[in-house]
């Protein structure tokens, strides 16, 4: 089944494997070590669900199909990018059972890349290189391996005289491996590329003769070797690309790596990030050249920031900032905010679901919600759009024209229209439409009570 999803995969890279391929992402594990009611693969990394990371990478690598395998009691569809297929693993019978459940959704005759939903940092380039190496080798299966600084606890890859994979030796318990095998630093990453026919033939033959009574995907490799088929290995140069997440400590470690790579990508594309250590930018954010992101800024969701903007110590979530915009410090731009070219949202300004016109300024201490503001307007300090009716629970919009000016402490009670070039007096509570060019004075007349301080 194909799901529309809410995330968009990035554009494909400049190079692709010669052959199209299917990617299978295993995401049916229980993830009990996360100690969470939320399924492990739905925990977010830089604003994107963990399971979506390998899906996006596979799509960017040119996968013709991406199939995510989940358990019957978990619906992952809302977390998956557009075009992702899903398959259900009916019982928790191991990694072999997961891939077996996905086989009907794969493309016949095309290689099958197997990824894990809890190995989020795998890149499109790494997937492409694995597929290319698999096709070039003529192997029935190609295992992605890597050489970490410390291979302790990982399965070691034992190669034969010509460099093909002979076996993978586990090292979790004493006696699992010989002294010579423990000297091997090359490890199995759990990422594979299979010939479709070879995989379809071997998977049904995988047994459950083990302590967990599960079908292990690596057992396919042994069956292929028994069939005198080649099992190749392809080394992934960066071990961080194949780091897995099993608990919240590892989630934090992987998130830190993902965040650093996001920041580096923006900086290499021409964005100045003054202090990367105090800046958080989500995976879906786009930023134009010569924009400066100052310290203490968080930018999340599908936010789009144009060129030559400045964002100072602010929080931006699912907003659009056109070229030349100035934000902050201490601004909060909520979902649905649009700042047109050269607009300003200044100190302690909160804007939600509003379109702020070109060159318009909201300098400080204001809340603008559910509003449409024309170009060249200036909203004075403490301008508030009262957009919510607590009795009816309804929200209404405020319309403010071009070149209008509100004085300090103006409240606009929606639905209301402030016409082009209109003004408001300081301290006004505006409940009726204001014609273009008019001044709205909506406050009680002042009276002074003489001698008040001397009264008992």
C-alpha positions in Angstrom: 0.0 0.0 0.0 1.3 3.5 -0.9 1.0 6.3 1.6 0.8 10.0 0.6 2.7 11.1 3.7 3.5 14.6 4.8 7.3 14.8 4.2 8.9 15.4 0.8 12.0 13.6 -0.2 14.9 15.9 -1.4 15.8 16.1 -5.1 17.8 13.1 -6.3 21.5 13.3 -6.5 23.5 14.0 -9.7 24.5 10.3 -10.1 22.5 7.1 -9.8 23.1 3.4 -9.9 23.0 1.8 -13.3 20.1 -0.4 -12.2 16.9 0.6 -10.5 16.4 -1.0 -7.0 13.9 -1.5 -4.3 14.7 -0.4 -0.7 13.1 -2.3 2.2 13.2 -0.5 5.6 12.7 -2.8 8.6 10.7 -0.9 11.3 8.7 -3.5 13.1 11.0 -3.8 16.2 9.6 -3.2 19.7 12.3 -0.9 20.8 11.8 -1.7 24.5 15.1 -0.1 25.5 13.7 3.3 24.6 11.5 3.0 27.7 8.7 4.8 25.8 5.1 4.5 24.8 6.1 5.9 21.5 7.4 3.3 19.0 11.2 3.7 18.7 11.2 4.6 15.0 8.8 7.4 15.6 11.1 9.3 17.9 12.3 12.4 16.1 15.8 13.3 15.0 16.1 17.0 14.1 12.4 17.3 13.6 12.1 14.2 11.3 10.8 10.8 12.5 13.7 8.3 12.8 12.1 5.9 10.3 11.8 8.7 7.7 15.5 9.2 7.5 16.5 6.0 5.7 13.4 6.4 3.5 14.4 9.8 2.4 17.9 8.7 1.8 16.7 5.7 -0.4 14.4 8.0 -2.4 17.2 10.5 -3.0 19.4 7.6 -4.1 16.9 6.7 -6.8 15.0 3.8 -5.4 12.1 2.9 -7.6 10.2 1.6 -4.6 10.7 2.0 -0.8 8.8 -0.4 1.4 8.6 0.1 5.1 7.8 -3.0 7.2 5.9 -2.4 10.4 4.1 -4.4 13.0 0.3 -4.8 13.0 -0.3 -2.6 16.0 1.7 0.4 14.8 0.6 2.8 12.0 3.7 4.6 10.6 1.9 6.1 7.6 1.8 9.7 8.9 5.6 9.6 9.4 6.5 8.4 5.9 7.4 10.5 2.9 5.1 10.6 -0.1 5.2 7.5 -2.2 6.4 5.1 0.5 4.9 1.6 0.4 4.2 -0.3 3.5 4.1 -4.0 4.5 3.0 -5.6 7.7 5.0 -8.3 9.5 2.2 -10.3 11.0 4.3 -11.8 13.8 7.6 -10.7 15.3 9.7 -13.5 13.7 12.9 -11.6 13.2 14.7 -9.7 10.4 14.2 -12.5 7.9 10.5 -12.5 8.5 10.4 -8.7 8.0 12.0 -8.9 4.6 9.8 -11.8 3.7 6.8 -9.7 4.4 8.1 -7.0 2.2 8.9 -9.2 -0.8 5.5 -8.9 -2.5 5.9 -5.1 -2.6 9.4 -5.2 -4.2 10.2 -4.8 -7.9 10.7 -8.2 -9.5 14.2 -8.5 -11.1 15.6 -5.4 -9.4 18.2 -5.5 -6.6 16.8 -5.2 -3.0 18.5 -2.9 -0.5 17.7 -3.8 3.1 17.9 -0.9 5.6 16.9 -0.5 9.2 14.5 2.1 10.5 16.7 2.6 13.6 19.9 3.3 11.5 18.9 6.8 10.4 22.2 8.4 9.2 22.8 6.2 6.2 23.2 8.5 3.2 21.9 8.5 -0.3 25.5 8.4 -1.6 26.3 5.3 0.6 23.2 3.5 -0.8 24.1 4.3 -4.3 27.7 3.1 -3.8 26.4 -0.1 -2.3 24.1 -0.8 -5.2 26.8 0.0 -7.7 29.3 -2.3 -6.0 26.7 -5.1 -5.9 26.0 -4.8 -9.6 29.7 -4.7 -10.5 30.5 -7.7 -8.4 27.9 -10.0 -9.9 27.2 -11.2 -6.4 24.0 -12.8 -5.1 24.3 -10.5 -2.0 26.5 -7.7 -1.0 27.0 -6.8 2.7 27.7 -3.3 3.7 30.6 -3.3 6.2 32.6 -0.7 8.0 35.7 -0.4 10.2 35.0 1.4 13.4 37.6 2.6 15.9 36.4 0.0 18.4 34.7 -3.1 16.9 34.0 -4.7 20.3 30.7 -6.5 20.5 30.1 -6.4 16.7 30.0 -9.3 14.3 33.3 -9.6 12.5 33.4 -10.2 8.8 35.6 -13.1 7.8 36.6 -13.1 4.1 37.9 -15.9 1.9 41.1 -15.9 -0.1 39.5 -13.8 -3.0 37.9 -11.3 -0.6 34.3 -12.6 -0.6 32.4 -13.0 2.6 32.9 -16.4 4.1 31.0 -15.8 7.3 30.1 -13.3 10.1 31.4 -14.3 13.5 29.5 -12.9 16.5 31.6 -11.7 19.5 29.1 -10.9 22.2 30.1 -13.9 24.4 33.4 -15.5 25.3 34.2 -18.3 22.9 32.1 -16.9 20.1 35.2 -16.0 18.1 38.8 -17.2 18.0 41.7 -14.9 18.8 42.5 -14.4 15.1 38.9 -13.5 14.4 38.8 -11.0 17.2 41.7 -9.2 15.5 39.4 -8.5 12.5 38.1 -4.9 12.7 35.7 -5.1 9.7 32.1 -5.5 11.0 28.7 -6.2 9.6 26.4 -3.1 9.5 23.2 -5.0 8.9 22.7 -3.2 5.6 22.6 -5.5 2.5 21.9 -5.5 -1.2 20.4 -8.7 -2.7 19.8 -10.1 -6.1 16.0 -10.3 -6.1 15.7 -13.8 -7.4 18.4 -15.1 -5.0 16.7 -13.5 -2.0 13.2 -14.7 -3.0 14.6 -18.3 -3.3 16.6 -18.3 0.0 14.3 -16.4 2.4 11.6 -19.2 2.6 14.4 -21.6 3.5 15.6 -19.7 6.5 14.8 -21.6 9.7 14.1 -20.7 13.3 16.6 -23.0 15.0 17.9 -20.5 17.5 17.3 -19.3 21.0 14.7 -16.7 19.9 13.0 -18.9 17.4 13.3 -16.2 14.8 14.3 -16.0 11.1 17.6 -14.2 10.9 18.3 -12.3 7.7 22.1 -13.1 7.8 21.2 -16.7 7.5 20.3 -16.0 3.9 24.0 -15.3 3.3 24.9 -18.8 4.6 22.3 -20.4 2.3 23.7 -18.5 -0.7 27.2 -19.6 0.1 25.9 -23.2 0.3 24.4 -22.6 -3.1 27.9 -21.6 -4.4 26.7 -18.0 -4.9 29.0 -15.1 -4.3 28.5 -13.0 -1.1 30.5 -9.8 -1.5 31.3 -7.0 0.9 31.4 -3.3 0.4 33.1 -1.1 3.0 31.3 2.1 4.1 34.1 4.6 4.8 32.2 6.6 7.5 31.2 4.3 10.4 28.8 7.1 11.7 26.5 6.4 8.7 25.6 3.0 10.1 25.2 3.9 13.7 22.1 2.3 15.2 19.7 3.7 17.9 18.6 1.4 20.7 18.1 3.8 23.6 17.8 7.5 24.3 21.5 7.9 24.9 22.2 6.6 21.4 19.3 8.7 20.1 21.0 11.8 21.5 24.4 10.8 20.0 22.9 10.3 16.6 20.9 13.5 16.8 24.1 15.4 17.5 25.7 14.0 14.4 22.7 14.6 12.3 22.5 18.2 13.5 26.1 18.9 12.8 25.7 17.6 9.2 22.6 19.8 8.7 24.4 22.9 9.9 27.5 22.1 7.7 25.3 21.6 4.7 23.7 25.0 5.1 27.1 26.7 5.8 28.6 25.1 2.7 25.6 26.5 0.7 26.4 30.0 1.8 24.6 30.5 5.1 26.4 32.1 8.0 25.8 30.2 11.3 27.6 32.3 13.9 27.6 29.7 16.6 26.7 26.1 15.5 26.9 24.9 19.1 23.8 27.0 20.1 21.9 26.7 16.8 19.3 24.0 16.1 18.0 23.6 12.5 15.5 20.9 11.5 16.0 18.5 8.6 13.3 20.0 6.4 14.5 23.6 6.7 15.7 25.5 3.6 17.8 28.7 3.8 19.0 31.0 1.1 22.5 32.3 0.5 24.0 35.1 2.6 21.4 34.7 5.4 22.9 34.9 8.9 21.6 32.8 11.7 22.8 34.2 15.0 23.3 32.3 18.3 20.4 30.8 20.3 18.2 30.2 17.2 15.9 27.2 16.6 14.3 26.7 13.2 12.0 23.7 12.8 9.5 22.1 10.4 9.1 22.9 6.7 10.5 26.4 7.2 11.7 28.3 4.1 14.1 31.3 4.6 15.2 33.3 1.7 18.5 35.1 0.9 20.0 38.0 2.9 17.9 37.5 6.0 19.0 37.8 9.6 17.5 35.6 12.3 18.6 36.6 15.9 18.0 34.4 18.9 14.6 33.3 17.8 12.3 30.3 17.4 10.9 29.6 13.9 8.6 26.8 13.1 7.0 26.0 9.7 7.2 29.6 8.5 8.2 31.3 5.3 10.7 34.1 5.3 11.3 35.8 2.0 14.5 37.6 1.0 15.9 40.4 3.2 13.8 39.6 6.3 14.9 40.5 9.8 13.8 38.4 12.8 14.4 38.8 16.5 15.9 38.7 18.9 13.5 36.7 21.0 10.8 36.4 18.2 8.5 33.4 17.9 7.3 32.6 14.4 4.7 29.9 14.5 3.3 27.7 11.8 1.6 29.5 8.9 3.7 32.7 9.3 4.8 34.4 6.1 7.1 37.4 6.2 7.3 39.0 2.8 10.5 40.5 1.4 12.3 43.0 3.8 9.7 42.6 6.5 10.7 42.7 10.2 9.5 40.7 13.2 11.4 42.3 16.1 12.1 41.7 19.8 9.5 39.6 21.7 7.2 39.4 18.7 4.9 36.4 18.2 3.3 35.8 14.8 1.0 32.9 14.0 -0.8 32.0 10.7 -0.4 35.5 9.3 0.9 37.1 6.1 3.1 40.1 6.8 3.5 42.3 3.8 6.6 43.5 2.0 8.6 45.9 4.1 6.1 45.8 7.0 7.6 46.2 10.5 6.4 44.5 13.7 9.2 45.9 15.8 8.5 44.7 19.3 6.3 43.3 22.0 3.4 42.3 19.7 1.2 39.3 19.0 -0.2 39.0 15.5 -2.3 36.0 14.9 -4.6 35.1 12.0 -4.0 38.3 10.2 -3.3 39.7 6.7 -1.1 42.8 6.8 -0.3 44.8 3.7 3.0 46.2 2.6 4.8 49.2 4.2 2.8 49.0 7.4 4.2 49.6 10.9 2.6 47.9 13.9 3.6 49.8 17.1 4.7 48.2 20.3 2.1 45.9 22.0 -0.2 45.7 19.0 -2.4 42.7 19.5 -4.8 40.9 17.2 -7.6 39.5 19.5 -8.4 36.6 17.2 -10.0 34.0 19.5 -13.6 34.0 20.8 -13.5 32.2 24.1 -17.3 31.6 24.1 -17.7 30.2 20.5 -14.2 28.8 20.3 -13.9 30.4 16.8 -11.0 32.2 15.4 -11.4 35.2 13.1 -9.0 37.1 10.9 -7.8 40.6 11.0 -7.1 42.6 7.9 -4.6 45.5 8.0 -4.0 47.4 4.8 -0.9 48.9 3.2 1.0 51.8 4.8 -1.1 51.7 7.9 0.2 52.6 11.4 -0.9 51.4 14.8 0.2 53.3 17.8 1.4 51.6 21.0 -1.0 49.3 22.9 -3.5 48.9 20.1 -5.8 45.9 20.3 -7.6 44.9 17.1 -10.6 42.7 17.9 -11.2 40.3 15.0 -13.0 40.3 12.6 -12.0 43.8 11.8 -10.4 45.7 8.9 -7.9 48.6 9.2 -7.9 50.3 5.8 -4.9 51.4 3.7 -3.1 54.3 5.3 -5.2 54.2 8.4 -4.0 55.1 11.9 -4.9 54.1 15.5 -4.4 56.1 18.6 -2.3 54.8 21.5 -4.2 52.6 23.8 -7.1 51.9 21.4 -9.3 48.8 21.4 -10.6 48.7 17.8 -13.8 46.7 17.3 -15.2 48.4 14.2 -13.7 48.7 10.7 -11.5 51.7 10.1 -11.8 53.4 6.7 -8.6 54.1 4.6 -6.7 57.2 5.8 -8.8 57.5 9.0 -7.6 57.7 12.6 -9.3 55.3 15.1 -9.5 56.6 18.7 -11.1 53.8 20.7 -10.5 54.5 24.4 -12.2 56.1 27.4 -11.9 59.8 27.9 -9.3 60.7 30.6 -10.4 62.4 33.8 -8.2 63.4 36.6 -9.4 63.2 40.2 -7.8 66.1 42.2 -6.6 65.4 45.7 -7.0 61.6 45.3 -3.6 60.9 47.1 -4.7 62.7 50.2 -8.0 60.8 50.7 -8.3 58.4 53.7 
